[in-house]
């Protein structure tokens, strides 16, 4: 563990570790396109959970607040161990839990610094390529998450356990594949509202939600638009000085929140500290939890 890191217990009984202020290398020039360019990012000091939030902690939250129905994983005997991470929770459920115990989801930048430290390492444990002794991912025999304090000897430089493997983890930011190109390099917090950069040649924008012949114009490849809201299967967007509607189709209208880490049955490429994923905020998956 980094000599300057400290630990404290939080309101929900979990341990938190401190990450000091200063720069670190974020992203990768050799990974996927949404990880580039690698750049130096400077963060203020922060605290982050040492472990993923457990079933025991989340069940207590539900019993005390009644805020949400039990997650689907609670119906599976192999997913309900008290020290296993809670999974199959949406971004909003994770966000409300954090607020209820006086915390918040980490930003994407905070998560990555907590995972890799300041030396730009590929994995939390260093540069050694992963094996089933490093993390819980699809090369291990088990078919469910392990306890959150497993693999403690593979912790990050600040002492965070299982930053990669076991479960993906929701973070605060909207997902933007192009954010690293021009995002701030001091305490980046992601976009205030979701946006998308058009990858196809042209998209017709309609003046009414149902589409038809009343078009406002086209958004062309390379342009960006802001997503203002969603109504059934269409998105309200703003492009330039205009507002209009787009049908919700994969590839150009996607309001995802970012998740980092790697799930228990995902491949080893997701174990890299710089690897990024995005899921729509309502999405639930047996590989998806939070810290």
TORKOL-4160 file (C-alpha; in steps of 0.2 Angstrom, whole numbers, padded with zeros to 4 digits, m for minus):
291
<pt num="1" X="0000" Y="0000" Z="0000"/>
<pt num="2" X="0006" Y="0018" Z="m0003"/>
<pt num="3" X="0014" Y="0025" Z="0012"/>
<pt num="4" X="0003" Y="0040" Z="0012"/>
<pt num="5" X="m0014" Y="0031" Z="0012"/>
<pt num="6" X="m0025" Y="0030" Z="0027"/>
<pt num="7" X="m0040" Y="0020" Z="0032"/>
<pt num="8" X="m0056" Y="0024" Z="0041"/>
<pt num="9" X="m0073" Y="0016" Z="0044"/>
<pt num="10" X="m0088" Y="0024" Z="0036"/>
<pt num="11" X="m0106" Y="0025" Z="0041"/>
<pt num="12" X="m0111" Y="0009" Z="0033"/>
<pt num="13" X="m0097" Y="m0001" Z="0042"/>
<pt num="14" X="m0086" Y="m0002" Z="0026"/>
<pt num="15" X="m0068" Y="0003" Z="0026"/>
<pt num="16" X="m0062" Y="0018" Z="0016"/>
<pt num="17" X="m0044" Y="0022" Z="0010"/>
<pt num="18" X="m0037" Y="0039" Z="0006"/>
<pt num="19" X="m0030" Y="0044" Z="m0010"/>
<pt num="20" X="m0019" Y="0060" Z="m0009"/>
<pt num="21" X="m0020" Y="0075" Z="m0021"/>
<pt num="22" X="m0009" Y="0075" Z="m0036"/>
<pt num="23" X="m0006" Y="0070" Z="m0054"/>
<pt num="24" X="m0008" Y="0052" Z="m0062"/>
<pt num="25" X="m0008" Y="0045" Z="m0079"/>
<pt num="26" X="m0026" Y="0041" Z="m0085"/>
<pt num="27" X="m0031" Y="0032" Z="m0100"/>
<pt num="28" X="m0021" Y="0022" Z="m0113"/>
<pt num="29" X="m0013" Y="0024" Z="m0130"/>
<pt num="30" X="m0013" Y="0005" Z="m0134"/>
<pt num="31" X="m0030" Y="0000" Z="m0128"/>
<pt num="32" X="m0047" Y="0004" Z="m0135"/>
<pt num="33" X="m0051" Y="0020" Z="m0144"/>
<pt num="34" X="m0061" Y="0027" Z="m0130"/>
<pt num="35" X="m0046" Y="0026" Z="m0118"/>
<pt num="36" X="m0036" Y="0038" Z="m0129"/>
<pt num="37" X="m0026" Y="0049" Z="m0127"/>
<pt num="38" X="m0017" Y="0044" Z="m0112"/>
<pt num="39" X="m0014" Y="0060" Z="m0102"/>
<pt num="40" X="m0009" Y="0067" Z="m0085"/>
<pt num="41" X="m0024" Y="0071" Z="m0074"/>
<pt num="42" X="m0023" Y="0080" Z="m0057"/>
<pt num="43" X="m0035" Y="0076" Z="m0044"/>
<pt num="44" X="m0039" Y="0083" Z="m0027"/>
<pt num="45" X="m0037" Y="0071" Z="m0012"/>
<pt num="46" X="m0052" Y="0060" Z="m0009"/>
<pt num="47" X="m0058" Y="0044" Z="0000"/>
<pt num="48" X="m0065" Y="0028" Z="m0009"/>
<pt num="49" X="m0071" Y="0012" Z="m0002"/>
<pt num="50" X="m0058" Y="m0001" Z="0000"/>
<pt num="51" X="m0070" Y="m0015" Z="m0005"/>
<pt num="52" X="m0086" Y="m0017" Z="m0016"/>
<pt num="53" X="m0102" Y="m0014" Z="m0007"/>
<pt num="54" X="m0108" Y="m0031" Z="0000"/>
<pt num="55" X="m0125" Y="m0039" Z="0000"/>
<pt num="56" X="m0125" Y="m0037" Z="0019"/>
<pt num="57" X="m0123" Y="m0018" Z="0018"/>
<pt num="58" X="m0136" Y="m0017" Z="0004"/>
<pt num="59" X="m0149" Y="m0028" Z="0012"/>
<pt num="60" X="m0148" Y="m0017" Z="0028"/>
<pt num="61" X="m0151" Y="m0002" Z="0017"/>
<pt num="62" X="m0166" Y="m0009" Z="0010"/>
<pt num="63" X="m0173" Y="m0015" Z="0027"/>
<pt num="64" X="m0170" Y="0002" Z="0034"/>
<pt num="65" X="m0177" Y="0013" Z="0019"/>
<pt num="66" X="m0188" Y="0002" Z="0008"/>
<pt num="67" X="m0181" Y="0013" Z="m0006"/>
<pt num="68" X="m0181" Y="m0001" Z="m0019"/>
<pt num="69" X="m0186" Y="m0019" Z="m0022"/>
<pt num="70" X="m0173" Y="m0032" Z="m0019"/>
<pt num="71" X="m0161" Y="m0034" Z="m0033"/>
<pt num="72" X="m0164" Y="m0050" Z="m0044"/>
<pt num="73" X="m0148" Y="m0057" Z="m0038"/>
<pt num="74" X="m0156" Y="m0059" Z="m0021"/>
<pt num="75" X="m0166" Y="m0073" Z="m0028"/>
<pt num="76" X="m0150" Y="m0083" Z="m0032"/>
<pt num="77" X="m0143" Y="m0094" Z="m0018"/>
<pt num="78" X="m0125" Y="m0092" Z="m0026"/>
<pt num="79" X="m0126" Y="m0073" Z="m0026"/>
<pt num="80" X="m0132" Y="m0069" Z="m0008"/>
<pt num="81" X="m0117" Y="m0072" Z="0003"/>
<pt num="82" X="m0116" Y="m0058" Z="0016"/>
<pt num="83" X="m0098" Y="m0054" Z="0010"/>
<pt num="84" X="m0101" Y="m0056" Z="m0008"/>
<pt num="85" X="m0103" Y="m0039" Z="m0018"/>
<pt num="86" X="m0121" Y="m0034" Z="m0021"/>
<pt num="87" X="m0124" Y="m0035" Z="m0040"/>
<pt num="88" X="m0139" Y="m0032" Z="m0052"/>
<pt num="89" X="m0142" Y="m0014" Z="m0046"/>
<pt num="90" X="m0145" Y="0000" Z="m0057"/>
<pt num="91" X="m0135" Y="0016" Z="m0057"/>
<pt num="92" X="m0149" Y="0026" Z="m0048"/>
<pt num="93" X="m0150" Y="0012" Z="m0035"/>
<pt num="94" X="m0131" Y="0013" Z="m0032"/>
<pt num="95" X="m0132" Y="0032" Z="m0032"/>
<pt num="96" X="m0146" Y="0033" Z="m0019"/>
<pt num="97" X="m0137" Y="0020" Z="m0008"/>
<pt num="98" X="m0121" Y="0031" Z="m0008"/>
<pt num="99" X="m0130" Y="0046" Z="m0003"/>
<pt num="100" X="m0140" Y="0037" Z="0011"/>
<pt num="101" X="m0123" Y="0033" Z="0020"/>
<pt num="102" X="m0116" Y="0050" Z="0017"/>
<pt num="103" X="m0105" Y="0046" Z="0002"/>
<pt num="104" X="m0105" Y="0047" Z="m0017"/>
<pt num="105" X="m0100" Y="0036" Z="m0032"/>
<pt num="106" X="m0082" Y="0040" Z="m0037"/>
<pt num="107" X="m0079" Y="0050" Z="m0053"/>
<pt num="108" X="m0071" Y="0040" Z="m0067"/>
<pt num="109" X="m0055" Y="0048" Z="m0064"/>
<pt num="110" X="m0055" Y="0045" Z="m0046"/>
<pt num="111" X="m0059" Y="0027" Z="m0049"/>
<pt num="112" X="m0044" Y="0025" Z="m0061"/>
<pt num="113" X="m0031" Y="0033" Z="m0049"/>
<pt num="114" X="m0037" Y="0023" Z="m0035"/>
<pt num="115" X="m0035" Y="0007" Z="m0046"/>
<pt num="116" X="m0018" Y="0011" Z="m0054"/>
<pt num="117" X="m0009" Y="0024" Z="m0043"/>
<pt num="118" X="0003" Y="0036" Z="m0051"/>
<pt num="119" X="0015" Y="0025" Z="m0061"/>
<pt num="120" X="0003" Y="0021" Z="m0076"/>
<pt num="121" X="0003" Y="0003" Z="m0072"/>
<pt num="122" X="m0008" Y="m0009" Z="m0083"/>
<pt num="123" X="m0016" Y="m0018" Z="m0068"/>
<pt num="124" X="m0019" Y="m0014" Z="m0050"/>
<pt num="125" X="m0005" Y="m0027" Z="m0045"/>
<pt num="126" X="0007" Y="m0021" Z="m0058"/>
<pt num="127" X="0012" Y="m0026" Z="m0076"/>
<pt num="128" X="0011" Y="m0045" Z="m0074"/>
<pt num="129" X="m0002" Y="m0052" Z="m0086"/>
<pt num="130" X="m0017" Y="m0059" Z="m0076"/>
<pt num="131" X="m0020" Y="m0077" Z="m0071"/>
<pt num="132" X="m0034" Y="m0084" Z="m0060"/>
<pt num="133" X="m0023" Y="m0080" Z="m0045"/>
<pt num="134" X="m0024" Y="m0062" Z="m0048"/>
<pt num="135" X="m0043" Y="m0059" Z="m0050"/>
<pt num="136" X="m0060" Y="m0066" Z="m0052"/>
<pt num="137" X="m0064" Y="m0067" Z="m0070"/>
<pt num="138" X="m0069" Y="m0079" Z="m0084"/>
<pt num="139" X="m0054" Y="m0090" Z="m0082"/>
<pt num="140" X="m0058" Y="m0095" Z="m0065"/>
<pt num="141" X="m0068" Y="m0110" Z="m0061"/>
<pt num="142" X="m0082" Y="m0101" Z="m0051"/>
<pt num="143" X="m0098" Y="m0095" Z="m0059"/>
<pt num="144" X="m0102" Y="m0081" Z="m0046"/>
<pt num="145" X="m0094" Y="m0067" Z="m0037"/>
<pt num="146" X="m0082" Y="m0071" Z="m0023"/>
<pt num="147" X="m0081" Y="m0061" Z="m0006"/>
<pt num="148" X="m0076" Y="m0043" Z="m0007"/>
<pt num="149" X="m0060" Y="m0046" Z="0003"/>
<pt num="150" X="m0053" Y="m0060" Z="m0008"/>
<pt num="151" X="m0037" Y="m0056" Z="m0018"/>
<pt num="152" X="m0032" Y="m0044" Z="m0004"/>
<pt num="153" X="m0014" Y="m0047" Z="m0009"/>
<pt num="154" X="m0018" Y="m0040" Z="m0027"/>
<pt num="155" X="m0024" Y="m0024" Z="m0020"/>
<pt num="156" X="m0020" Y="m0007" Z="m0029"/>
<pt num="157" X="m0006" Y="0005" Z="m0023"/>
<pt num="158" X="m0018" Y="0013" Z="m0011"/>
<pt num="159" X="m0025" Y="m0003" Z="m0004"/>
<pt num="160" X="m0041" Y="m0005" Z="m0014"/>
<pt num="161" X="m0046" Y="m0023" Z="m0016"/>
<pt num="162" X="m0053" Y="m0031" Z="m0032"/>
<pt num="163" X="m0053" Y="m0015" Z="m0042"/>
<pt num="164" X="m0053" Y="m0026" Z="m0057"/>
<pt num="165" X="m0062" Y="m0043" Z="m0057"/>
<pt num="166" X="m0077" Y="m0049" Z="m0047"/>
<pt num="167" X="m0089" Y="m0036" Z="m0053"/>
<pt num="168" X="m0090" Y="m0020" Z="m0064"/>
<pt num="169" X="m0093" Y="m0005" Z="m0053"/>
<pt num="170" X="m0104" Y="0010" Z="m0057"/>
<pt num="171" X="m0095" Y="0027" Z="m0057"/>
<pt num="172" X="m0103" Y="0045" Z="m0057"/>
<pt num="173" X="m0099" Y="0050" Z="m0075"/>
<pt num="174" X="m0110" Y="0049" Z="m0090"/>
<pt num="175" X="m0100" Y="0039" Z="m0103"/>
<pt num="176" X="m0092" Y="0048" Z="m0117"/>
<pt num="177" X="m0081" Y="0039" Z="m0129"/>
<pt num="178" X="m0072" Y="0055" Z="m0134"/>
<pt num="179" X="m0071" Y="0064" Z="m0117"/>
<pt num="180" X="m0052" Y="0061" Z="m0115"/>
<pt num="181" X="m0049" Y="0071" Z="m0131"/>
<pt num="182" X="m0054" Y="0088" Z="m0124"/>
<pt num="183" X="m0060" Y="0085" Z="m0106"/>
<pt num="184" X="m0052" Y="0095" Z="m0092"/>
<pt num="185" X="m0036" Y="0088" Z="m0084"/>
<pt num="186" X="m0040" Y="0095" Z="m0066"/>
<pt num="187" X="m0053" Y="0086" Z="m0057"/>
<pt num="188" X="m0063" Y="0080" Z="m0072"/>
<pt num="189" X="m0081" Y="0075" Z="m0068"/>
<pt num="190" X="m0088" Y="0070" Z="m0084"/>
<pt num="191" X="m0102" Y="0078" Z="m0094"/>
<pt num="192" X="m0116" Y="0087" Z="m0086"/>
<pt num="193" X="m0128" Y="0079" Z="m0098"/>
<pt num="194" X="m0125" Y="0065" Z="m0110"/>
<pt num="195" X="m0119" Y="0069" Z="m0127"/>
<pt num="196" X="m0115" Y="0058" Z="m0143"/>
<pt num="197" X="m0103" Y="0061" Z="m0157"/>
<pt num="198" X="m0111" Y="0055" Z="m0173"/>
<pt num="199" X="m0101" Y="0040" Z="m0181"/>
<pt num="200" X="m0113" Y="0037" Z="m0196"/>
<pt num="201" X="m0114" Y="0048" Z="m0212"/>
<pt num="202" X="m0130" Y="0057" Z="m0208"/>
<pt num="203" X="m0145" Y="0057" Z="m0196"/>
<pt num="204" X="m0161" Y="0065" Z="m0200"/>
<pt num="205" X="m0168" Y="0075" Z="m0185"/>
<pt num="206" X="m0187" Y="0076" Z="m0184"/>
<pt num="207" X="m0197" Y="0091" Z="m0177"/>
<pt num="208" X="m0210" Y="0079" Z="m0169"/>
<pt num="209" X="m0207" Y="0063" Z="m0159"/>
<pt num="210" X="m0215" Y="0052" Z="m0172"/>
<pt num="211" X="m0204" Y="0057" Z="m0186"/>
<pt num="212" X="m0212" Y="0058" Z="m0203"/>
<pt num="213" X="m0208" Y="0072" Z="m0216"/>
<pt num="214" X="m0206" Y="0087" Z="m0205"/>
<pt num="215" X="m0187" Y="0087" Z="m0203"/>
<pt num="216" X="m0177" Y="0100" Z="m0195"/>
<pt num="217" X="m0161" Y="0095" Z="m0203"/>
<pt num="218" X="m0147" Y="0083" Z="m0202"/>
<pt num="219" X="m0133" Y="0079" Z="m0190"/>
<pt num="220" X="m0118" Y="0073" Z="m0199"/>
<pt num="221" X="m0103" Y="0062" Z="m0195"/>
<pt num="222" X="m0091" Y="0070" Z="m0182"/>
<pt num="223" X="m0104" Y="0082" Z="m0175"/>
<pt num="224" X="m0110" Y="0081" Z="m0157"/>
<pt num="225" X="m0127" Y="0083" Z="m0150"/>
<pt num="226" X="m0134" Y="0084" Z="m0132"/>
<pt num="227" X="m0147" Y="0072" Z="m0126"/>
<pt num="228" X="m0160" Y="0082" Z="m0117"/>
<pt num="229" X="m0172" Y="0068" Z="m0113"/>
<pt num="230" X="m0181" Y="0052" Z="m0118"/>
<pt num="231" X="m0199" Y="0048" Z="m0122"/>
<pt num="232" X="m0202" Y="0029" Z="m0126"/>
<pt num="233" X="m0191" Y="0025" Z="m0141"/>
<pt num="234" X="m0186" Y="0043" Z="m0146"/>
<pt num="235" X="m0173" Y="0055" Z="m0139"/>
<pt num="236" X="m0175" Y="0074" Z="m0138"/>
<pt num="237" X="m0159" Y="0082" Z="m0143"/>
<pt num="238" X="m0151" Y="0099" Z="m0145"/>
<pt num="239" X="m0139" Y="0101" Z="m0160"/>
<pt num="240" X="m0132" Y="0118" Z="m0163"/>
<pt num="241" X="m0146" Y="0130" Z="m0160"/>
<pt num="242" X="m0160" Y="0118" Z="m0164"/>
<pt num="243" X="m0170" Y="0105" Z="m0154"/>
<pt num="244" X="m0177" Y="0089" Z="m0161"/>
<pt num="245" X="m0181" Y="0071" Z="m0160"/>
<pt num="246" X="m0171" Y="0055" Z="m0165"/>
<pt num="247" X="m0177" Y="0037" Z="m0164"/>
<pt num="248" X="m0168" Y="0027" Z="m0151"/>
<pt num="249" X="m0157" Y="0015" Z="m0161"/>
<pt num="250" X="m0140" Y="0007" Z="m0156"/>
<pt num="251" X="m0125" Y="0017" Z="m0163"/>
<pt num="252" X="m0131" Y="0035" Z="m0161"/>
<pt num="253" X="m0142" Y="0038" Z="m0147"/>
<pt num="254" X="m0136" Y="0030" Z="m0131"/>
<pt num="255" X="m0137" Y="0038" Z="m0113"/>
<pt num="256" X="m0125" Y="0027" Z="m0104"/>
<pt num="257" X="m0117" Y="0029" Z="m0087"/>
<pt num="258" X="m0099" Y="0023" Z="m0085"/>
<pt num="259" X="m0094" Y="0007" Z="m0076"/>
<pt num="260" X="m0076" Y="0002" Z="m0073"/>
<pt num="261" X="m0067" Y="m0014" Z="m0067"/>
<pt num="262" X="m0072" Y="m0031" Z="m0074"/>
<pt num="263" X="m0086" Y="m0044" Z="m0070"/>
<pt num="264" X="m0083" Y="m0062" Z="m0064"/>
<pt num="265" X="m0087" Y="m0070" Z="m0081"/>
<pt num="266" X="m0079" Y="m0056" Z="m0092"/>
<pt num="267" X="m0063" Y="m0058" Z="m0102"/>
<pt num="268" X="m0046" Y="m0053" Z="m0096"/>
<pt num="269" X="m0045" Y="m0037" Z="m0107"/>
<pt num="270" X="m0057" Y="m0029" Z="m0095"/>
<pt num="271" X="m0045" Y="m0031" Z="m0081"/>
<pt num="272" X="m0034" Y="m0017" Z="m0087"/>
<pt num="273" X="m0035" Y="m0001" Z="m0076"/>
<pt num="274" X="m0039" Y="0010" Z="m0091"/>
<pt num="275" X="m0053" Y="m0001" Z="m0098"/>
<pt num="276" X="m0070" Y="0007" Z="m0099"/>
<pt num="277" X="m0088" Y="0001" Z="m0101"/>
<pt num="278" X="m0104" Y="0010" Z="m0102"/>
<pt num="279" X="m0122" Y="0004" Z="m0098"/>
<pt num="280" X="m0138" Y="0013" Z="m0098"/>
<pt num="281" X="m0143" Y="0019" Z="m0080"/>
<pt num="282" X="m0158" Y="0008" Z="m0078"/>
<pt num="283" X="m0147" Y="m0008" Z="m0083"/>
<pt num="284" X="m0145" Y="m0022" Z="m0071"/>
<pt num="285" X="m0133" Y="m0036" Z="m0073"/>
<pt num="286" X="m0126" Y="m0050" Z="m0062"/>
<pt num="287" X="m0109" Y="m0043" Z="m0066"/>
<pt num="288" X="m0113" Y="m0025" Z="m0061"/>
<pt num="289" X="m0111" Y="m0018" Z="m0043"/>
<pt num="290" X="m0102" Y="m0003" Z="m0036"/>
<pt num="291" X="m0091" Y="0004" Z="m0022"/>
